[in-house]
Amino acid sequence: MEYANLSNLIAALEYGTQLHISVVFLNHYGNEKTRLPFAHRIHTCPVCDKAKQSADGFASCYRCRNTVLKWCIRRKRSLGGFCAKGVYEYCRPVIRHADVLCVIFIGNILTDSDQQRLTLAKHVAPSLLRTMQENYTERDCAQVADLLESYLFSLFETYGYTLNEPTDALIDNIKSYITENLSYDFSMADLSSVFNYNPKYLGRLFKSKTGYSVKEYCNNGKIETAKHLLKNSRLSVLDISAQAGFNNVTYFDRQFRKHTGLSPREYRSKNTP
């Protein structure tokens, strides 16, 4: 059977299971056929989503994922194991001429390990265990990874190895973390703790790759959230300010005017019937 792109193949492999598959592309690797929606560029499932509802949970999940990503890149080997919350995940680096092109993640797996169930019980309700894939071994994961790796090489060879615009796995990972974590206030020190880099270095790198400081990028995301809520909900400006991640409505108003040239109420008036 032929698939139009990587996203279609992932959907087919996940069909009828509780697996979650994601792929992180490194540097400039990838092409139009390997582009994935956000949900398949990160790890997400009901158990993980529940664990990530707090700022500490978010930080723990991203720290774990980033550690595994660096391990696979440096050692160029597959790895299977449990995250801090107890979810099993299998990771496979896709390698060409000693370069790691991307890393495949296959997760949301519940093994027969009693220790895993004890760990999960500390973080999520027992009912959520039904949303996980049971009876799936590391060998099963390796077979899925083999299919994905083979298909990826086929796409690379047919459509090219590189995108027109360069990407950076670390920066994409940070941007994903920020996008998912907008409702929390966090500092450069928090990010450096999650991603294991010196805060000054990480700040300079992020600015050089995106053109924004981390704080500017966060505010941009918060303003976009606020704009969506102003256009599509009847929430008060105060409630929207809080939902967008601003703890101070006066600061929210000032930032909104800076980005749009309008107050939140003026923006709503111009963009709703």
LUMNU-246931 format. One record per residue: residue in one letter; x, y, z of N, C-alpha, C, O in turn. Coordinates in steps of 0.1 Angstrom, whole numbers, padded with zeros to 4 digits, always signed. Each point is the difference from the previous one (the first is absolute). Layout:
BEGIN
aXYZXYZXYZXYZ/...
***
This chain:
BEGIN
m+0008-0012+0000-0008+0012+0000+0009+0012+0000+0010+0001+0007/e-0014+0009-0015+0008+0013-0001-0007+0010+0009-0012+0001+0002/y+0021+0008+0004-0005+0011+0008+0004+0013-0005+0011+0001-0006/a-0019+0009+0007+0003+0013-0006+0011+0007+0007+0008+0008-0007/n-0006-0010+0020+0010+0007+0007+0002-0008+0014-0006-0009+0003/l+0016+0015+0004+0003-0007+0013-0012+0001+0010-0002-0010+0007/s-0005+0021-0007-0012+0001+0009-0010-0011-0003-0006-0005+0010/n+0004+0002-0022-0010-0011-0004+0005-0014+0005-0008-0007+0005/l+0021+0005-0006+0005-0013+0005-0001-0001+0015-0004-0011+0005/i+0007+0022+0002-0001-0001+0015-0015-0002+0004-0002-0008+0009/a-0007+0014-0016-0014-0002+0003-0004-0015-0002-0008-0005+0008/a+0013-0001-0019-0003-0014-0003+0006-0009+0011-0006-0010+0004/l+0019+0013+0000+0006-0008+0010-0007+0001+0014+0000-0009+0008/e-0005+0021-0005-0007+0002+0013-0014-0006+0000-0006-0002+0010/y+0000+0001-0022-0014-0004-0001-0003-0014+0007+0008-0009-0002/g-0018+0009+0010-0003-0012+0008+0008-0002+0012-0001-0011+0006/t+0010+0020-0003+0009-0002+0012-0002+0013+0009-0007+0009-0004/q+0014-0009+0015+0001+0011+0009+0014+0006-0001+0004+0009+0008/l+0004-0013-0018+0013+0005-0002+0000+0015-0003-0010+0005-0006/h+0021+0002+0009+0002+0013-0005+0014+0001-0006+0010-0004+0007/i-0009+0008-0019+0012+0001-0008+0003+0014-0003-0008+0008-0005/s+0021-0004+0007+0004+0014-0003+0014-0001-0006+0007-0010+0002/v-0003+0020-0010+0013+0000-0006+0006+0015+0002-0007+0009-0003/v+0019-0009+0008+0007+0013+0002+0011+0001-0011+0009-0008+0000/f-0010+0017-0009+0010+0002-0011+0011+0009+0005-0003+0010+0007/l+0015-0013-0011+0012+0008+0005+0005+0009-0010+0000-0003-0012/n+0005+0015+0016+0007+0009-0008-0009+0004-0013-0011+0004+0002/h+0017-0006-0013-0008+0004-0013-0006-0012-0007-0005+0001-0011/y+0004-0013+0018-0005-0012-0007-0015+0000+0000-0007+0005+0009/g+0002-0010-0021-0014-0002-0002-0004+0006-0013+0008+0007-0007/n-0021-0009+0003-0005+0005-0013-0015+0001+0001-0006-0002+0011/e-0001+0006-0022-0014+0003+0001-0008-0012+0004-0011+0001+0005/k+0016-0013-0008-0007-0013+0003+0002-0005+0014-0007-0009+0005/t+0017+0015+0002+0003-0004+0014-0006+0010+0010+0001-0003+0012/r-0007+0013-0017-0006+0010+0010-0011-0007+0008-0008-0008-0005/l+0008+0011+0018-0010-0006+0009-0008+0011+0007+0005+0011+0003/p-0017-0014+0001-0008+0009+0009+0006+0001+0013+0008-0009+0004/f-0011+0019+0004+0006+0002+0013-0001-0012+0009+0009-0004+0007/a-0020-0003-0007-0003-0011+0008+0009-0012-0002+0002-0009+0008/h+0005+0009-0020+0009-0011-0003+0015+0005+0000+0009-0007-0005/r-0007+0019+0010+0014+0005+0002+0003+0000+0015+0011+0003+0003/i-0021-0006+0005+0002-0001+0014-0006-0013+0005-0006-0007-0008/h+0008+0004+0021-0006-0012+0005-0013+0004+0007+0001+0008+0009/t-0012-0013-0013-0013+0003+0007-0009-0012+0001+0000-0008-0009/c-0006+0006+0020-0010-0010+0002-0007+0004+0013+0004+0008+0008/p-0016-0014-0005-0007+0004+0012+0008-0001+0013-0001+0010+0009/v+0009-0020-0007+0008-0001+0012+0010+0011+0001+0002+0007+0010/c+0005-0004-0021+0010+0011+0000-0006+0013+0001+0005+0009+0007/d-0017-0007-0014-0007+0013+0001-0004+0003+0014+0001+0011+0005/k-0005-0021+0003-0004+0001+0014+0013+0004+0008-0001+0009+0008/a+0011-0016-0011+0013+0002+0008+0005+0014-0002+0007+0006+0008/k-0009+0000-0021+0005+0013-0003-0009+0011+0003+0002+0012-0004/q-0012-0014+0013-0009+0011+0003+0005+0010+0010-0005+0011+0001/s+0016-0015+0005+0007+0010+0009+0013+0004-0006+0005-0007-0009/a+0000+0019+0013+0013+0005-0005+0011-0010+0003+0009-0003-0009/d-0009-0003+0021+0010-0010+0003-0001-0013-0009+0010-0005-0004/g-0022+0001+0001-0002-0011-0009+0005+0002-0014+0006-0008-0006/f-0009+0021+0001+0005+0003-0013+0015-0001+0000+0006-0006-0009/a+0000+0013+0019+0015+0000+0000+0006-0014+0001+0010-0003-0007/s-0016-0005+0015+0005-0014+0001-0001-0008-0013+0010-0006-0004/c-0021+0008-0003-0002-0008-0012+0010+0005-0011+0006-0008-0007/y-0005+0021+0006+0009+0005-0010+0015-0002+0003+0008-0003-0009/r-0005+0003+0022+0014-0003+0004+0003-0015-0004+0011-0003-0005/c-0020-0006+0008+0002-0014-0003+0001-0002-0016+0009-0007-0004/r-0018+0013-0003+0000-0001-0015+0013+0006-0006+0007-0006-0008/n-0002+0017+0013+0012+0006-0005+0012-0008+0003+0009-0001-0008/t-0009-0005+0020+0011-0009+0004+0001-0012-0009+0011-0004-0004/v-0022-0002+0001+0000-0012-0009+0004+0004-0014+0007-0007-0006/l-0012+0019+0002+0003+0004-0014+0015+0002-0001+0006-0004-0010/k+0001+0010+0020+0014+0002-0001+0008-0013+0001+0010-0002-0006/w-0016-0007+0014+0007-0014+0001+0000-0007-0013+0010-0005-0004/c-0022+0005-0003-0001-0006-0013+0009+0006-0010+0007-0007-0009/i-0006+0020+0009+0008+0008-0010+0015-0003+0002+0008-0003-0009/r-0004+0003+0022+0015-0002+0003+0004-0014-0002+0011-0003-0005/r-0019-0007+0010+0004-0014-0001-0005-0007-0012+0005-0011-0003/k-0014+0017-0005-0005-0006-0012-0005-0014+0002+0003-0009-0008/r-0011+0007+0018-0005-0013+0004-0015+0002+0004-0004+0010+0005/s-0004-0021-0007-0013+0000+0004-0001-0002+0015+0009-0005+0007/l-0020+0010-0001-0001-0001+0015-0015-0002+0003-0009+0007-0005/g+0007-0016+0014-0014-0002+0006+0000+0001+0015+0009-0005+0006/g-0019+0012-0001+0000+0001+0015-0012+0008+0005-0009+0004-0008/f+0009-0002+0021-0011+0007+0006+0003+0015+0003+0012+0003+0004/c-0021+0006-0006+0002+0014+0004-0002+0001+0015-0004-0010+0007/a+0006+0022-0002-0002+0002+0015-0014-0003+0005-0002-0003+0012/k-0008+0005-0021-0014-0003+0004-0004-0014-0002-0010-0004+0005/g+0019-0004-0011-0003-0015-0001-0004-0004-0014-0003-0012-0002/v+0002+0021-0008-0004-0004-0013+0012-0006-0008+0011+0005+0001/y-0014-0017-0008+0011-0006-0008+0000+0006-0013-0010+0003-0007/e+0023+0000+0002+0001+0006-0014+0013-0006-0006+0010-0002+0007/y-0011+0000-0020+0012-0006-0007+0004+0011-0010-0008+0007-0007/c+0021-0005+0006+0006+0011-0008+0010-0006-0010+0009-0008+0004/r-0009+0013-0016+0008-0006-0011+0006+0012-0008-0007+0007-0006/p+0021-0005+0006+0006+0010-0008+0001-0005-0014+0003-0012-0003/v-0006+0020-0007+0001-0004-0014+0013+0007-0005+0002+0012+0000/i+0007-0021-0005+0014+0004-0003+0004-0001-0014-0004-0011-0006/r+0011+0021+0000+0005-0001-0013+0014+0006+0000+0002+0011+0004/h+0008-0019-0008+0014+0004+0000+0004+0006+0013+0006+0011+0000/a-0009-0017+0011+0004+0004+0013-0008+0012+0005+0002+0004+0012/d-0011+0002-0020-0008+0011+0005-0014-0005+0004-0006-0009-0007/v+0001+0014+0018-0014-0004+0005-0009+0010-0007+0000+0012+0002/l-0009-0017-0011-0009+0008-0007-0013+0003+0008-0005+0012+0000/c+0001-0021+0008-0012+0002+0009+0000-0011+0010+0008-0009+0000/v-0017+0011+0010-0002-0010+0010-0015-0004+0001-0008+0009+0001/i+0005-0022-0002-0013-0005+0000-0004-0004+0015+0008-0006+0007/f-0019+0011-0002-0005-0004+0013-0013-0008-0001-0009+0004-0007/i+0009-0015+0013-0012-0009+0000-0004-0002+0015+0008-0007+0007/g-0019+0012-0003-0003+0000+0015-0015-0002+0003-0008-0005-0008/n+0005+0008+0021-0013-0002+0006-0002-0015+0002-0011-0005-0002/i+0021-0002+0007+0000-0014+0001+0000-0004+0015+0007+0005+0008/l-0016-0015-0005-0002-0005+0014+0006-0015-0001-0006-0008-0006/t+0017+0006+0013+0006-0013+0000-0006-0009+0012-0010+0005+0006/d+0015-0017-0005-0005-0008+0011+0008+0002+0013+0000-0008+0009/s+0008+0019-0008+0008+0003+0011-0008+0005+0012-0007+0010-0002/d+0008-0016+0013-0007+0004+0012+0005+0014+0004-0007+0008+0005/q+0020-0006-0006+0006+0013+0004-0005+0011-0009-0002+0011+0006/q+0000-0014-0019-0006+0011-0008-0014+0004+0005-0003+0012+0001/r-0005-0022+0002-0013+0004+0005+0000+0007+0013-0008+0009+0003/l+0017-0012+0006+0002+0007+0013+0004+0015-0003-0005+0009+0007/t+0014-0007-0016+0004+0013-0004-0011+0008-0006-0002+0012+0004/l-0005-0018-0013-0012+0007-0007-0010+0004+0011-0007+0010-0001/a+0004-0019+0011-0010+0002+0010+0003+0013+0008-0009+0006+0006/k+0021-0002-0006+0004+0012+0008-0004+0013-0007-0001+0011+0006/h-0001-0012-0019-0002+0012-0009-0014+0001-0007-0004+0011-0002/v-0002-0023+0000-0013+0001-0008-0010-0010+0006+0004-0009+0007/a-0016+0012-0010-0011-0009+0005+0001-0014-0007+0004+0000-0012/p-0008-0010+0018+0000-0014-0006-0008-0001-0013+0004-0007-0009/s-0014+0015+0008-0009+0000-0012+0008+0004-0012-0003-0005-0011/l+0013+0013+0012+0008+0005-0011+0009-0011-0006+0005+0001-0011/l-0003-0012+0019+0009-0011-0005-0007-0007-0012+0007-0006-0008/r-0020+0007+0007-0008-0006-0011+0003+0008-0013-0003-0006-0011/t+0009+0018+0012+0003+0007-0013+0014-0003-0005+0005+0005-0010/m+0002-0015+0017+0014-0004-0004-0001-0013-0008-0009-0008+0001/q+0020+0006-0009+0001-0012-0008+0006-0011+0008+0012+0001+0005/e-0019-0012-0003+0006-0011+0007+0005-0011-0009-0002+0000-0012/n+0010-0009+0018+0005-0011-0008+0008+0004-0012-0001-0006-0011/y+0010+0016+0013+0008+0004-0012+0014+0000+0005+0004+0008+0009/t+0004-0016-0015+0014-0003+0004+0010+0010-0007-0004+0007-0009/e+0016-0007+0014+0010+0007-0007+0003-0005-0014+0003+0008-0009/r-0005-0021+0007+0001-0005-0013-0011+0005-0009+0003+0003-0012/d-0015-0002+0017-0011+0006-0008+0004+0014-0004-0003+0004-0011/c+0008+0004+0021+0003+0014-0003+0011+0001-0011+0000+0008-0009/a+0010-0017+0010+0011-0001-0010-0005-0002-0014+0005+0005-0009/q-0015-0014+0008-0006-0003-0013-0007+0012-0006+0001+0003-0012/v-0008+0005+0021-0007+0012-0005+0011+0010-0004-0002+0007-0010/a+0012-0006+0018+0011+0010-0003+0007-0004-0013+0004+0009-0008/d-0003-0022+0005+0006-0005-0012-0008+0005-0012+0006+0005-0010/l-0019-0006+0011-0009+0004-0011+0001+0015-0002+0001+0005-0012/l-0001+0003+0023+0001+0014-0001+0014+0005-0006+0000+0008-0008/e+0010-0015+0013+0014+0004-0005+0001-0003-0015+0005+0008-0007/s-0010-0020+0003+0000-0003-0015-0007+0010-0008+0004+0004-0011/y-0016+0000+0016-0008+0009-0008+0006+0014+0000+0000+0007-0010/l+0006-0003+0021+0007+0013+0001+0011+0001-0010+0001+0010-0007/f+0007-0021+0006+0011+0000-0010-0006+0001-0014+0006+0006-0009/s-0017-0013+0006-0006+0001-0013-0005+0014-0003+0002+0005-0011/l-0007+0002+0021-0005+0014-0002+0013+0009-0002-0001+0009-0008/f+0011-0011+0016+0012+0008-0001+0006-0001-0014+0004+0010-0006/e-0003-0023+0001+0006-0002-0013-0008+0005-0011+0006+0004-0010/t-0019-0004+0011-0009+0005-0010-0001+0015+0000+0000+0007-0011/y-0002-0001+0023-0003+0014+0001+0011+0009+0006-0002+0012+0001/g+0013-0018+0002+0011+0007+0005+0002-0001+0015-0010-0003+0007/y+0022+0006-0002+0003-0001+0014-0002+0012+0008-0001+0000+0012/t+0000+0012-0019+0000+0012+0007-0012+0009-0003-0004+0000-0012/l+0000+0008+0021-0010+0010-0002+0006+0013-0005+0012+0002+0001/n-0020+0006-0008+0005+0013-0004+0004+0008+0011+0010+0008+0000/e-0018-0008+0011+0004+0007+0012+0006-0009+0010-0006-0011+0003/p+0017+0015+0004+0006-0008+0010-0008-0001+0012-0007+0009+0004/t+0008-0021+0003-0007-0002+0013+0011-0004+0010+0011-0004-0003/d-0015+0005+0015+0009-0003+0011-0008-0008+0011-0009+0005+0005/a+0014-0017-0002-0008-0009+0009-0002+0006+0013-0011+0000+0006/l+0022+0006+0000-0001+0006+0013-0009+0012+0000-0009+0001+0009/i+0010+0008-0019-0009+0011+0000-0014-0004-0002-0009+0006+0006/d+0006-0015-0015-0013-0005-0002-0006-0006+0013-0012+0002+0003/n+0020-0009+0004-0004-0006+0013-0003+0011+0010-0010-0001+0007/i+0018+0011-0007-0003+0011+0009-0013+0008-0004-0008+0003+0009/k+0006-0001-0022-0012+0007-0005-0012-0009+0004-0011+0006+0004/s+0012-0019-0006-0012-0009+0004-0003+0001+0015-0011+0001+0004/y+0022+0000+0004-0002+0001+0014-0007+0013+0004-0009+0000+0008/i+0014+0011-0014-0006+0013+0002-0015+0000-0004-0009+0005+0007/t+0006-0010-0019-0013+0000-0005-0010-0008+0009-0011+0005+0002/e+0015-0016+0003-0008-0008+0009-0001+0005+0014-0009-0003+0007/n+0018+0012-0004+0002+0004+0014-0003+0015+0002+0004+0006+0010/l-0012+0000-0019-0002+0014+0000-0007+0005+0013+0001+0011+0004/s-0009-0020+0002-0008+0004+0011+0008+0001+0013-0005+0005+0010/y+0018-0009-0011+0008+0001+0012+0011+0011-0002+0005+0002-0011/d-0001+0004+0021+0011+0010+0000+0013-0008+0002+0001-0007+0011/f+0009+0008-0020+0012-0007+0003+0012+0009-0005-0002+0008-0009/s+0013-0010+0015+0012+0009-0003+0010-0008-0009-0002-0011-0003/m+0012+0019-0001+0011-0006-0008+0007-0011+0009+0004-0010-0006/a-0004+0012+0019+0006-0010+0008-0008-0013+0000+0005-0011+0001/d-0018+0012-0001-0009-0012-0001+0003-0007-0013+0001-0013+0000/l+0000+0020-0011+0002-0007-0013+0014-0007+0000+0001-0011-0005/s+0009+0018+0011+0013-0006+0000+0000-0013+0008+0008-0009-0003/s-0016+0009+0014-0001-0012+0008-0007-0011-0008+0005-0012+0001/v-0015+0015-0009-0007-0010-0007+0009-0006-0011+0000-0012-0003/f+0008+0021-0004+0007-0004-0012+0015-0002+0002+0007-0003-0009/n-0003+0005+0022+0014-0003+0004+0010+0008-0008+0011-0005-0004/y-0013+0018+0003+0009+0009-0006+0002+0012+0008-0009+0004+0008/n+0020+0003-0009+0003+0012+0007-0011+0011-0004-0002+0001-0012/p-0004+0006+0022-0011+0009-0004+0004+0011-0009-0007+0004-0009/k+0019+0002+0010+0005+0010-0008+0002-0005-0014-0003+0007-0010/y+0009-0019+0009+0003-0006-0014-0014-0003-0006-0001+0003-0012/l-0008-0008+0019-0013-0004-0006-0008+0012-0004-0006+0000-0011/g+0007+0011+0019-0007+0012-0004+0006+0006-0013-0007+0004-0009/r+0021-0004+0008+0006+0006-0013-0003-0009-0012-0003+0005-0010/l+0003-0018+0012-0003-0010-0011-0014+0002-0004-0003+0001-0012/f-0007+0000+0021-0014+0001-0004-0002+0013-0008-0007+0000-0010/k+0013+0011+0015-0001+0013-0007+0006+0000-0014-0006+0005-0009/s+0017-0012+0008+0007-0001-0013-0008-0008-0010+0000+0003-0012/k-0007-0013+0017-0008-0009-0009-0014+0005-0004-0005-0003-0010/t-0001+0010+0020-0014+0004-0002-0002+0015-0003-0010+0004-0005/g+0020+0004+0010-0001+0014-0001-0007+0006+0012-0002+0013+0000/y-0002-0021+0009-0007+0005+0012+0007-0005+0013+0006-0011+0000/s-0007+0019+0010+0004-0006+0013-0011-0010+0005-0011+0000-0006/v+0014-0008+0016-0010-0009+0005-0012+0007+0005-0011-0004-0003/k+0013+0015+0010-0011+0007+0005-0009+0006-0011-0012+0000+0001/e+0019+0005-0011-0008+0006-0012-0008-0011-0006-0012+0001-0004/y+0018-0013+0002-0006-0011-0007-0012-0005+0009-0011-0003-0005/c+0012+0003+0018-0011-0004+0009-0011+0010-0001-0012-0004-0002/n+0015+0017+0002-0010+0010-0001-0008-0001-0013-0012+0002-0001/n+0020-0004-0010-0007-0002-0013-0010-0011+0000-0011+0001-0005/g+0015-0013+0011-0009-0011+0001-0012+0003+0009-0012-0004-0004/k+0014+0011+0015-0011+0004+0008-0010+0010-0006-0012-0001+0001/i+0018+0010-0009-0009+0010-0007-0008-0008-0011-0012+0004-0002/e+0018-0013-0005-0008-0008-0010-0011-0008+0007-0011+0000-0006/t+0013-0005+0018-0010-0007+0007-0011+0010+0004-0012-0003-0001/a+0016+0015+0006-0010+0010+0004-0008+0004-0012-0013+0002+0001/k+0019+0000-0013-0007+0004-0012-0011-0010-0004-0011+0003-0003/h+0015-0016+0004-0010-0010-0003-0011+0000+0009-0012-0001-0004/l+0014+0002+0017-0011+0001+0010-0008+0012-0001-0013-0001+0001/l+0019+0012-0004-0008+0012-0002-0010-0001-0012-0011+0005+0000/k+0016-0012-0011-0009-0002-0012-0010-0011+0002-0011+0001-0006/n+0014-0011+0014-0008-0012-0001-0006-0004+0014-0006-0011+0001/s+0006+0020+0009-0006-0003+0012-0007+0012+0006+0003+0012-0005/r-0011-0014+0015-0006+0012+0007+0006+0002+0014-0006+0007+0008/l+0018-0012-0006+0007+0002+0012+0003+0014+0002+0002+0008-0009/s-0001-0003+0022+0003+0013+0003+0015+0002-0003+0008-0009-0001/v-0004+0022-0001+0014+0003-0002+0009-0005+0011+0011-0005-0002/l-0016+0006+0014+0007-0005+0012+0003-0015-0001+0011-0004+0003/d-0022-0003-0006+0001-0015-0001+0010-0004-0012+0008-0009+0001/i-0009+0017-0012+0008-0003-0011+0015+0003+0003+0009-0008-0004/s-0007+0018+0011+0014+0004+0005+0006-0012+0008+0011-0004-0002/a-0019-0002+0011+0004-0011+0008+0003-0012-0008+0010-0007+0001/q-0020+0004-0010+0001-0013-0008+0012+0001-0010+0006-0010-0004/a-0003+0022+0000+0012+0002-0010+0013+0000+0008+0011+0000-0007/g-0011+0000+0020+0012-0002+0007+0005+0013+0006+0012+0001+0005/f-0020+0010-0005+0004+0012+0006-0006+0001+0015-0012-0001+0001/n+0021+0004+0008-0005+0001+0014-0005+0014+0004-0006+0001+0010/n+0009+0008-0019-0003+0014+0003-0008+0006-0012+0006+0000-0011/v-0018+0004+0012-0008+0004-0011+0005+0013-0006-0001+0003-0012/t+0007+0006+0021+0006+0012-0005+0012-0003-0010+0001+0007-0010/y+0007-0016+0014+0011-0004-0008-0005-0007-0013+0006+0003-0011/f-0016-0011+0012-0006-0006-0012-0005+0011-0009+0002-0001-0012/d-0009+0011+0017-0005+0011-0009+0011+0007-0007+0000+0003-0012/r+0011+0000+0020+0012+0006-0006+0006-0008-0011+0004+0005-0011/q-0002-0018+0013+0006-0009-0009-0009-0001-0013+0005-0001-0011/f-0018+0000+0013-0009-0002-0011+0000+0012-0009+0000-0001-0012/r+0000+0013+0018+0001+0012-0008+0013+0001-0008+0001+0004-0011/k+0010-0009+0018+0013+0001-0007+0000-0009-0012+0006+0003-0010/h-0012-0015+0011-0001-0009-0011-0010+0003-0011+0003-0003-0012/t-0014+0009+0016-0011+0001-0010-0004+0015-0003-0006+0003-0010/g+0011+0006+0019-0004+0014-0002-0014+0003+0005-0005+0011-0001/l-0001-0021+0007-0014+0001+0005-0001-0005+0015+0009-0008+0004/s-0018+0013+0003-0003-0006+0013-0007-0013-0002-0006-0002-0011/p+0005-0007+0021-0007-0013-0002-0015+0002-0004-0005-0007-0008/r-0001+0017+0014-0014+0003-0003-0002+0005-0014-0009-0004-0007/e+0018+0013+0003+0000+0005-0014+0002-0011-0010-0007+0000-0010/y+0016-0009+0013+0003-0012-0009-0013-0008-0001-0003-0005-0011/r-0003+0002+0022-0012-0008+0000-0011+0006-0008-0007-0006-0008/s+0005+0019+0010-0010+0008-0007+0002-0001-0016-0010-0001-0007/k+0022+0002+0003+0004+0000-0014-0001-0014-0006-0001-0001-0013/n+0002-0009+0021+0001-0014-0006-0011-0009+0004+0001-0013-0002/t-0012+0018+0007-0012-0008+0003-0012+0007-0007-0001+0012+0000/p-0009-0020-0004-0012+0005-0006-0007+0009+0009-0011+0005-0003/
***
